[in-house]
């Protein structure tokens, strides 16, 4: 392997290399501090937090594009724009969450976060097809099992079993969708096959069903709620939010390519069904969040509401494949639910309860937690109005059904009300549980990181900051169905001239809201002009 190939491999697999390095770092730290030392777990936590932050910085510097392209056999690993953005923000988010969670298993949760964001980056770097979807499904199963281990809990075992059952049902749907997709080119030249439009519609239905079930869209929300009830917050966010959102990016890329390559409209009965499921999920998640008393369940139902937006985005990708709104809402949704998860783990760690009736006055007792929840409310409301709010409204307009748009709008308003309800409880008279709880001074590294991380993530989720990575070329034209055409991604082409200048850092932060990302047919997602 030449020096250039080795550098490309490091750039392409950097998050994976960091995750693998944690398998050696954590045992070495515990061996260094000794098994009897009380601070061994603390040092292990600091170690994985450092790896998470290094992963975020490395993802920003490595970027995407041909300088990070690695070919292993017949598989091209080409880091994508949203993949590296998810790694960049995921490293920061989970470093703060792991610090807020503390405890003996915080180091293990940090390792799980490292492997989770590495799997997301790798899946989004593989060309379109069955491989990235299957990789994310198996990663979800592995992470749920790892997060549930270490504690003899029937609820956790049931959550893992439910996840196993879901994956076992989705894999055949993925295989069938891939078979239909590969048969489209044959149908264009042989009349004995079905029409390309019917095969494309079947493919769209298959991948949409995978997204709907994996994301927890109503009526498949039970798995998502059980995950938030039983698993630690790192496992809940990865399995219930981050991996389904990465899956949504892949599915929307496939839907856009299908809709662009077929002259006949593919919507039919698919789009109305997806739109109805998305609107119903928003309303159901919001109403359930208002009715429940456990903050873990409330955050879970807010995540269900976010899944409704993913369903609406999938329908928009079929209706208007070139519109960027469907991709723009994915990242803010991930960050918003992560903020609620950060608040949840901090409150649960501080007061030892998740019942609203026992958390009266929590915001007056611990102001840092109040700041975290205010940041989450700003993120879910997308205030002040900007590109994120405009993208949500555009999704409702693309649906073309005023009644569904009205229900979705009402559902989003109720989600905001459910979040405000949690904040108002924090200003009621203090309960005995809150009054007797120990608090730490504000000038503490964990408290400061909680506040600073919440503000940064809320700014990114609400659209205050523009996070974009460079290194990719212009969006190629969508493939068309013609005799002999194939929906397989085109082989990557190495550039004939390598620039002599050093590449610029691939992540920049600017005060303006940047346009969203649009998936290309080659599995790479480039910024929209």
VEXDREN-2710 file (C-alpha; in Angstrom, 1 decimal):
% VEXDREN-2710
k/r/px/py/pz
1/UNK/0.0/0.0/0.0
2/UNK/1.4/3.3/-1.1
3/UNK/1.5/6.4/1.1
4/UNK/-1.3/8.0/-0.9
5/UNK/-3.5/4.9/-0.5
6/UNK/-2.8/4.7/3.2
7/UNK/-3.7/8.3/3.7
8/UNK/-7.0/7.8/1.7
9/UNK/-7.8/4.7/3.9
10/UNK/-7.3/6.8/7.0
11/UNK/-9.5/9.6/5.7
12/UNK/-12.2/7.2/4.5
13/UNK/-12.2/5.0/7.7
14/UNK/-11.3/7.6/10.3
15/UNK/-14.5/7.2/12.5
16/UNK/-14.2/3.4/12.3
17/UNK/-10.5/3.6/13.3
18/UNK/-11.3/5.7/16.3
19/UNK/-14.0/3.3/17.4
20/UNK/-11.6/0.4/17.1
21/UNK/-9.0/2.2/19.1
22/UNK/-11.4/2.6/22.0
23/UNK/-11.3/-1.2/22.4
24/UNK/-7.6/-0.9/23.4
25/UNK/-7.7/2.5/25.1
26/UNK/-10.4/1.8/27.7
27/UNK/-8.8/-1.5/29.0
28/UNK/-5.4/0.3/29.2
29/UNK/-6.9/3.1/31.2
30/UNK/-8.5/0.7/33.6
31/UNK/-5.4/-1.3/33.9
32/UNK/-3.4/1.9/34.6
33/UNK/-5.7/3.1/37.3
34/UNK/-6.2/-0.4/38.7
35/UNK/-9.4/-2.3/39.2
36/UNK/-9.8/-1.2/42.8
37/UNK/-9.4/2.5/42.1
38/UNK/-12.7/4.4/42.3
39/UNK/-11.6/6.9/39.6
40/UNK/-10.9/4.2/37.0
41/UNK/-14.4/4.6/35.5
42/UNK/-14.0/8.4/35.5
43/UNK/-10.7/8.2/33.6
44/UNK/-12.2/5.8/31.1
45/UNK/-15.1/8.2/30.6
46/UNK/-12.7/11.0/29.9
47/UNK/-10.9/8.8/27.5
48/UNK/-13.9/8.0/25.3
49/UNK/-15.1/11.6/25.5
50/UNK/-11.7/12.6/24.1
51/UNK/-12.0/10.0/21.3
52/UNK/-15.5/11.3/20.4
53/UNK/-14.2/14.8/20.1
54/UNK/-11.2/13.7/18.1
55/UNK/-13.6/11.8/15.8
56/UNK/-15.6/15.0/15.3
57/UNK/-12.5/17.0/14.5
58/UNK/-11.1/14.3/12.3
59/UNK/-14.4/14.1/10.3
60/UNK/-14.2/17.8/9.7
61/UNK/-10.6/17.7/8.5
62/UNK/-10.9/14.5/6.5
63/UNK/-14.1/15.7/4.7
64/UNK/-15.5/13.8/1.7
65/UNK/-14.6/13.6/-2.0
66/UNK/-12.0/11.7/-4.0
67/UNK/-9.2/12.4/-1.5
68/UNK/-11.1/10.2/0.9
69/UNK/-12.2/7.5/-1.5
70/UNK/-11.1/4.0/-0.7
71/UNK/-11.7/0.9/-2.9
72/UNK/-11.7/-2.5/-1.1
73/UNK/-12.3/-5.1/-3.8
74/UNK/-15.4/-4.1/-5.7
75/UNK/-16.7/-1.9/-2.9
76/UNK/-16.0/1.8/-3.1
77/UNK/-16.1/3.6/0.2
78/UNK/-16.6/7.3/-0.5
79/UNK/-17.5/9.4/2.6
80/UNK/-20.5/11.5/2.0
81/UNK/-21.4/15.0/3.0
82/UNK/-24.2/14.1/5.5
83/UNK/-22.2/11.2/6.8
84/UNK/-19.3/13.4/7.8
85/UNK/-21.7/16.0/9.2
86/UNK/-23.4/13.4/11.4
87/UNK/-20.0/12.3/12.6
88/UNK/-18.9/15.8/13.3
89/UNK/-22.0/16.7/15.3
90/UNK/-22.5/13.2/16.8
91/UNK/-19.0/13.3/18.3
92/UNK/-19.9/16.6/20.1
93/UNK/-23.4/15.5/21.1
94/UNK/-22.5/12.1/22.6
95/UNK/-19.4/13.5/24.3
96/UNK/-21.6/15.9/26.2
97/UNK/-24.3/13.2/26.9
98/UNK/-21.7/10.7/28.2
99/UNK/-20.3/13.4/30.5
100/UNK/-23.7/14.2/31.8
101/UNK/-24.6/10.6/32.4
102/UNK/-21.5/9.9/34.5
103/UNK/-21.7/6.5/36.3
104/UNK/-19.7/3.3/35.9
105/UNK/-21.0/2.5/32.5
106/UNK/-20.4/5.9/31.0
107/UNK/-17.2/4.7/29.3
108/UNK/-19.0/1.8/27.7
109/UNK/-21.8/4.1/26.5
110/UNK/-19.1/6.3/24.9
111/UNK/-17.7/3.3/23.1
112/UNK/-21.2/2.4/21.8
113/UNK/-21.6/6.0/20.6
114/UNK/-18.2/5.7/18.7
115/UNK/-19.3/2.5/17.0
116/UNK/-22.7/3.9/16.2
117/UNK/-21.5/7.0/14.4
118/UNK/-18.8/5.0/12.7
119/UNK/-21.5/2.6/11.3
120/UNK/-23.6/5.6/10.1
121/UNK/-20.6/7.1/8.4
122/UNK/-19.7/3.8/6.7
123/UNK/-23.2/3.1/5.6
124/UNK/-23.6/6.6/4.0
125/UNK/-20.2/6.1/2.3
126/UNK/-21.1/2.9/0.5
127/UNK/-22.8/3.2/-3.0
128/UNK/-26.6/2.9/-3.0
129/UNK/-28.1/-0.6/-2.8
130/UNK/-28.9/-3.2/-0.2
131/UNK/-25.5/-3.0/1.6
132/UNK/-25.9/0.3/3.5
133/UNK/-29.5/-0.4/4.5
134/UNK/-28.5/-3.9/5.8
135/UNK/-25.5/-2.4/7.6
136/UNK/-27.6/0.1/9.5
137/UNK/-30.2/-2.6/10.4
138/UNK/-27.5/-4.9/11.8
139/UNK/-25.8/-2.0/13.5
140/UNK/-29.1/-1.1/15.2
141/UNK/-29.4/-4.6/16.5
142/UNK/-25.8/-4.8/17.7
143/UNK/-26.0/-1.4/19.5
144/UNK/-29.3/-2.3/21.2
145/UNK/-27.8/-5.6/22.5
146/UNK/-24.6/-3.9/23.7
147/UNK/-26.5/-1.0/25.4
148/UNK/-28.8/-3.5/27.2
149/UNK/-26.0/-5.7/28.5
150/UNK/-24.6/-5.3/32.0
151/UNK/-27.9/-5.2/33.8
152/UNK/-30.4/-8.0/34.5
153/UNK/-33.5/-6.2/33.3
154/UNK/-36.5/-7.9/31.7
155/UNK/-37.6/-4.6/30.1
156/UNK/-34.2/-4.3/28.3
157/UNK/-34.3/-7.9/27.2
158/UNK/-37.8/-7.3/25.7
159/UNK/-36.6/-4.1/23.9
160/UNK/-33.7/-6.1/22.3
161/UNK/-36.0/-8.9/21.3
162/UNK/-38.4/-6.5/19.7
163/UNK/-35.5/-4.9/17.8
164/UNK/-34.4/-8.4/16.7
165/UNK/-37.9/-9.2/15.5
166/UNK/-38.1/-5.9/13.6
167/UNK/-34.8/-6.4/11.8
168/UNK/-35.7/-10.0/10.9
169/UNK/-38.9/-8.7/9.2
170/UNK/-37.3/-5.7/7.4
171/UNK/-34.4/-7.6/5.8
172/UNK/-36.7/-9.6/3.5
173/UNK/-38.4/-6.4/2.5
174/UNK/-35.0/-4.9/1.7
175/UNK/-34.0/-7.9/-0.4
176/UNK/-37.3/-7.8/-2.4
177/UNK/-36.9/-4.1/-3.0
178/UNK/-33.3/-4.7/-4.3
179/UNK/-34.5/-7.4/-6.6
180/UNK/-37.2/-5.2/-8.0
181/UNK/-34.7/-2.3/-8.5
182/UNK/-32.3/-4.5/-10.4
183/UNK/-35.1/-5.7/-12.6
184/UNK/-36.0/-2.3/-13.9
185/UNK/-33.4/-2.2/-16.6
186/UNK/-34.4/-5.6/-17.9
187/UNK/-38.1/-4.5/-18.0
188/UNK/-37.1/-1.7/-20.3
189/UNK/-35.9/-4.1/-23.0
190/UNK/-38.0/-7.2/-22.5
191/UNK/-41.8/-7.0/-22.7
192/UNK/-42.2/-10.2/-20.7
193/UNK/-41.1/-8.3/-17.6
194/UNK/-43.4/-5.9/-15.8
195/UNK/-43.2/-2.2/-16.8
196/UNK/-40.4/-0.1/-15.4
197/UNK/-42.9/2.1/-13.6
198/UNK/-44.5/-0.8/-11.8
199/UNK/-41.1/-2.2/-10.7
200/UNK/-40.0/1.2/-9.5
201/UNK/-43.2/1.7/-7.6
202/UNK/-42.7/-1.7/-5.9
203/UNK/-39.1/-0.7/-5.0
204/UNK/-40.3/2.7/-3.6
205/UNK/-42.9/0.9/-1.6
206/UNK/-40.4/-1.5/-0.2
207/UNK/-37.8/1.0/0.9
208/UNK/-40.5/3.4/2.2
209/UNK/-41.9/0.5/4.4
210/UNK/-38.4/-0.1/5.7
211/UNK/-38.1/3.6/6.7
212/UNK/-41.6/3.7/8.3
213/UNK/-41.0/0.7/10.4
214/UNK/-37.4/1.5/11.4
215/UNK/-38.2/5.1/12.3
216/UNK/-41.2/4.2/14.4
217/UNK/-43.9/5.8/12.3
218/UNK/-47.5/5.1/13.6
219/UNK/-48.6/2.3/13.9
220/UNK/-45.1/0.9/14.3
221/UNK/-44.2/3.2/17.2
222/UNK/-44.2/0.5/19.9
223/UNK/-40.6/-0.5/19.2
224/UNK/-39.4/3.1/19.5
225/UNK/-41.2/3.7/22.8
226/UNK/-39.8/0.5/24.3
227/UNK/-36.3/1.5/23.3
228/UNK/-36.6/4.9/25.1
229/UNK/-38.2/3.2/28.1
230/UNK/-35.6/0.4/28.5
231/UNK/-32.3/1.3/27.0
232/UNK/-29.8/3.9/28.3
233/UNK/-30.1/7.2/26.5
234/UNK/-27.0/6.7/24.3
235/UNK/-28.5/3.4/23.0
236/UNK/-31.9/4.9/22.7
237/UNK/-30.8/7.9/20.6
238/UNK/-28.6/5.8/18.3
239/UNK/-31.1/3.0/17.7
240/UNK/-34.3/5.2/17.8
241/UNK/-33.1/8.4/16.2
242/UNK/-29.6/8.5/14.6
243/UNK/-29.6/5.3/12.7
244/UNK/-33.2/5.6/11.4
245/UNK/-32.4/9.2/10.3
246/UNK/-29.3/8.0/8.4
247/UNK/-31.5/5.3/6.9
248/UNK/-33.9/8.0/5.9
249/UNK/-31.2/9.8/3.9
250/UNK/-30.4/6.6/2.0
251/UNK/-34.1/5.9/1.4
252/UNK/-34.7/9.4/0.2
253/UNK/-31.7/9.1/-2.1
254/UNK/-33.1/5.9/-3.6
255/UNK/-36.6/7.4/-4.0
256/UNK/-35.2/10.5/-5.7
257/UNK/-33.2/8.4/-8.2
258/UNK/-36.3/6.3/-8.9
259/UNK/-38.6/9.2/-9.4
260/UNK/-36.1/11.0/-11.6
261/UNK/-35.4/8.0/-13.8
262/UNK/-39.0/7.0/-14.5
263/UNK/-41.2/9.2/-16.7
264/UNK/-44.4/7.9/-15.3
265/UNK/-45.4/9.3/-11.8
266/UNK/-44.6/6.8/-9.1
267/UNK/-46.8/8.3/-6.3
268/UNK/-50.1/6.6/-6.9
269/UNK/-51.4/5.2/-3.7
270/UNK/-47.9/5.3/-2.1
271/UNK/-47.6/9.0/-1.5
272/UNK/-51.1/9.5/0.1
273/UNK/-50.5/6.6/2.4
274/UNK/-47.1/7.9/3.5
275/UNK/-48.5/11.4/4.0
276/UNK/-51.3/10.1/6.1
277/UNK/-49.0/8.0/8.2
278/UNK/-46.7/11.0/8.8
279/UNK/-49.5/13.4/9.8
280/UNK/-51.0/10.7/12.1
281/UNK/-47.7/10.1/13.7
282/UNK/-47.2/13.8/14.5
283/UNK/-50.6/14.1/16.1
284/UNK/-50.3/10.7/18.0
285/UNK/-46.8/11.5/19.3
286/UNK/-47.8/14.9/20.5
287/UNK/-51.0/13.9/22.2
288/UNK/-49.3/10.9/23.9
289/UNK/-46.5/13.2/25.1
290/UNK/-49.1/15.4/26.7
291/UNK/-50.9/12.6/28.4
292/UNK/-47.9/10.7/29.9
293/UNK/-46.3/11.4/33.3
294/UNK/-42.9/9.7/32.8
295/UNK/-40.3/12.0/31.2
296/UNK/-38.6/9.0/29.5
297/UNK/-41.9/8.1/27.7
298/UNK/-42.5/11.8/26.9
299/UNK/-39.1/12.1/25.1
300/UNK/-39.9/8.8/23.4
301/UNK/-43.2/10.2/22.0
302/UNK/-41.5/13.4/20.9
303/UNK/-39.1/11.1/19.0
304/UNK/-42.2/9.5/17.5
305/UNK/-43.3/12.9/16.3
306/UNK/-39.9/13.4/14.6
307/UNK/-40.4/10.1/12.8
308/UNK/-43.6/11.6/11.4
309/UNK/-41.5/14.3/9.7
310/UNK/-39.3/11.6/8.2
311/UNK/-42.3/10.0/6.6
312/UNK/-43.5/13.4/5.2
313/UNK/-39.9/13.9/3.8
314/UNK/-40.0/10.5/2.1
315/UNK/-43.3/11.4/0.4
316/UNK/-41.8/14.7/-0.7
317/UNK/-38.8/12.9/-2.2
318/UNK/-41.2/10.9/-4.4
319/UNK/-43.3/13.9/-5.3
320/UNK/-40.4/16.3/-6.1
321/UNK/-37.0/14.5/-6.3
322/UNK/-35.0/17.7/-6.9
323/UNK/-36.4/19.6/-3.9
324/UNK/-34.0/19.9/-1.0
325/UNK/-36.5/20.3/1.8
326/UNK/-36.8/16.6/2.5
327/UNK/-33.1/16.4/3.3
328/UNK/-32.8/19.6/5.2
329/UNK/-35.1/18.5/8.1
330/UNK/-33.2/15.3/8.9
331/UNK/-30.3/16.8/10.7
332/UNK/-32.3/19.3/12.8
333/UNK/-34.6/16.5/13.9
334/UNK/-31.7/14.4/15.0
335/UNK/-30.2/17.2/17.0
336/UNK/-33.5/18.2/18.6
337/UNK/-34.2/14.8/20.0
338/UNK/-30.6/14.5/21.1
339/UNK/-31.1/17.7/23.2
340/UNK/-34.2/16.2/24.8
341/UNK/-32.1/13.1/25.5
342/UNK/-29.3/15.2/27.0
343/UNK/-31.8/16.9/29.3
344/UNK/-33.4/13.6/30.2
345/UNK/-30.2/11.9/31.3
346/UNK/-29.1/14.9/33.3
347/UNK/-32.3/15.2/35.2
348/UNK/-32.6/11.4/35.8
349/UNK/-29.0/11.4/37.0
350/UNK/-29.5/14.3/39.3
351/UNK/-32.9/13.4/40.9
352/UNK/-33.1/9.6/40.5
353/UNK/-36.6/9.7/39.2
354/UNK/-38.5/10.2/35.9
355/UNK/-41.9/11.0/37.2
356/UNK/-43.2/14.5/36.5
357/UNK/-45.1/14.5/39.8
358/UNK/-41.8/14.1/41.7
359/UNK/-39.9/16.7/39.7
360/UNK/-41.7/19.9/40.7
361/UNK/-39.2/22.8/40.7
362/UNK/-36.4/21.0/39.0
363/UNK/-35.5/24.0/36.8
364/UNK/-35.2/26.4/39.8
365/UNK/-33.0/23.8/41.6
366/UNK/-30.7/23.1/38.7
367/UNK/-30.6/26.0/36.2
368/UNK/-28.2/24.2/33.8
369/UNK/-30.9/21.6/33.1
370/UNK/-33.3/24.4/32.5
371/UNK/-31.0/25.9/29.9
372/UNK/-30.7/22.6/28.2
373/UNK/-34.5/22.2/28.0
374/UNK/-35.0/25.8/26.7
375/UNK/-32.4/25.0/24.0
376/UNK/-34.4/21.9/23.1
377/UNK/-37.6/23.9/22.9
378/UNK/-35.9/26.5/20.6
379/UNK/-34.7/23.6/18.4
380/UNK/-38.0/21.9/18.1
381/UNK/-39.8/25.2/17.3
382/UNK/-37.0/26.2/14.9
383/UNK/-36.9/29.8/16.3
384/UNK/-36.3/32.3/15.0
385/UNK/-38.0/31.4/11.7
386/UNK/-35.5/30.5/9.0
387/UNK/-34.5/27.8/6.6
388/UNK/-35.6/24.9/8.8
389/UNK/-39.1/26.2/9.4
390/UNK/-39.4/27.0/5.7
391/UNK/-38.4/23.5/4.8
392/UNK/-41.1/22.0/7.1
393/UNK/-43.7/24.2/5.5
394/UNK/-42.5/23.3/2.1
395/UNK/-42.9/19.6/2.9
396/UNK/-46.5/20.2/3.8
397/UNK/-47.1/22.2/0.5
398/UNK/-45.5/19.4/-1.5
399/UNK/-48.0/16.9/-0.1
400/UNK/-50.8/18.7/-1.9
401/UNK/-53.4/17.8/0.7
402/UNK/-54.5/20.7/2.9
403/UNK/-56.2/18.5/5.4
404/UNK/-53.1/16.4/6.0
405/UNK/-51.0/19.6/6.2
406/UNK/-53.3/21.0/8.8
407/UNK/-53.1/17.8/10.9
408/UNK/-49.3/17.8/10.7
409/UNK/-49.2/21.5/11.6
410/UNK/-51.4/20.9/14.7
411/UNK/-49.2/17.9/15.7
412/UNK/-46.1/20.0/15.5
413/UNK/-47.7/22.7/17.7
414/UNK/-48.7/20.1/20.2
415/UNK/-45.2/18.7/20.3
416/UNK/-43.9/22.2/21.3
417/UNK/-46.7/22.5/23.9
418/UNK/-45.6/19.1/25.4
419/UNK/-42.0/20.4/25.6
420/UNK/-43.1/23.6/27.3
421/UNK/-45.1/21.6/29.8
422/UNK/-41.9/20.0/30.9
423/UNK/-40.3/23.4/31.4
424/UNK/-43.3/24.7/33.4
425/UNK/-43.1/21.8/35.8
426/UNK/-39.6/23.0/36.6
427/UNK/-41.0/26.3/38.0
428/UNK/-43.7/24.8/40.2
429/UNK/-43.0/24.5/44.0
430/UNK/-40.2/22.1/44.7
431/UNK/-41.1/18.5/45.5
432/UNK/-39.4/16.7/48.3
433/UNK/-37.3/14.6/45.9
434/UNK/-36.0/17.8/44.2
435/UNK/-35.4/19.6/47.5
436/UNK/-33.3/16.7/48.9
437/UNK/-31.2/16.1/45.8
438/UNK/-27.6/17.0/45.8
439/UNK/-26.5/19.7/43.3
440/UNK/-23.1/20.7/42.0
441/UNK/-21.8/24.3/41.6
442/UNK/-22.4/25.9/38.2
443/UNK/-18.6/26.4/37.8
444/UNK/-18.1/22.7/37.1
445/UNK/-16.7/21.1/33.9
446/UNK/-19.8/18.9/33.5
447/UNK/-22.2/21.7/34.0
448/UNK/-20.3/24.1/31.7
449/UNK/-20.1/21.4/29.0
450/UNK/-23.8/20.7/29.4
451/UNK/-24.8/24.4/28.9
452/UNK/-22.3/25.1/26.1
453/UNK/-23.1/21.9/24.3
454/UNK/-26.8/22.6/24.5
455/UNK/-26.5/26.1/23.1
456/UNK/-24.3/24.9/20.2
457/UNK/-26.5/22.0/19.3
458/UNK/-29.7/24.1/19.5
459/UNK/-28.0/26.7/17.3
460/UNK/-27.3/24.1/14.7
461/UNK/-30.7/22.5/15.0
462/UNK/-32.6/25.8/14.7
463/UNK/-30.6/26.9/11.7
464/UNK/-28.5/29.6/13.3
465/UNK/-25.3/28.0/12.1
466/UNK/-24.5/26.7/8.7
467/UNK/-22.5/23.5/8.8
468/UNK/-21.3/22.4/5.5
469/UNK/-18.4/20.2/4.3
470/UNK/-16.6/20.5/1.0
471/UNK/-14.7/18.2/-1.3
472/UNK/-17.4/16.9/-3.6
473/UNK/-18.2/17.8/-7.2
474/UNK/-21.4/19.0/-8.8
475/UNK/-24.6/17.0/-8.7
476/UNK/-24.6/14.6/-11.7
477/UNK/-27.7/14.2/-13.8
478/UNK/-30.2/11.6/-12.6
479/UNK/-30.1/8.3/-14.5
480/UNK/-32.8/7.6/-17.0
481/UNK/-34.4/4.3/-17.9
482/UNK/-33.5/3.3/-21.4
483/UNK/-32.6/0.0/-23.2
484/UNK/-29.6/-1.4/-21.5
485/UNK/-29.6/1.2/-18.7
486/UNK/-28.9/0.1/-15.2
487/UNK/-29.8/1.6/-11.8
488/UNK/-26.5/0.4/-10.3
489/UNK/-24.2/3.3/-9.3
490/UNK/-21.5/4.2/-11.8
491/UNK/-17.9/3.2/-11.0
492/UNK/-15.9/5.9/-9.3
493/UNK/-13.4/7.6/-11.6
494/UNK/-10.0/8.7/-10.2
495/UNK/-9.1/12.2/-11.2
496/UNK/-6.4/12.6/-13.8
497/UNK/-4.9/15.6/-12.1
498/UNK/-4.3/15.8/-8.4
499/UNK/-4.3/19.3/-7.0
500/UNK/-1.0/20.4/-5.6
501/UNK/-2.5/22.6/-2.9
502/UNK/-3.6/21.4/0.4
503/UNK/-7.3/20.7/0.8
504/UNK/-9.3/23.2/2.8
505/UNK/-10.9/22.0/6.0
506/UNK/-14.2/20.3/5.1
507/UNK/-16.4/21.8/7.7
508/UNK/-17.1/25.5/8.1
509/UNK/-19.3/27.5/10.4
510/UNK/-20.9/30.7/9.1
511/UNK/-23.7/32.8/10.5
512/UNK/-25.9/32.2/7.5
513/UNK/-28.1/29.2/7.0
514/UNK/-26.7/27.1/4.2
515/UNK/-28.8/25.1/1.7
516/UNK/-29.5/21.5/2.3
517/UNK/-27.8/18.5/0.8
518/UNK/-29.1/16.6/-2.2
519/UNK/-28.2/12.9/-2.8
520/UNK/-26.6/12.0/-6.0
521/UNK/-27.0/8.7/-7.8
522/UNK/-23.5/7.6/-6.9
523/UNK/-24.1/7.4/-3.2
524/UNK/-22.5/10.7/-2.5
525/UNK/-24.4/13.7/-1.3
526/UNK/-23.4/17.1/-2.5
527/UNK/-24.5/20.6/-1.5
528/UNK/-27.3/22.0/-3.5
529/UNK/-26.3/25.1/-5.5
END
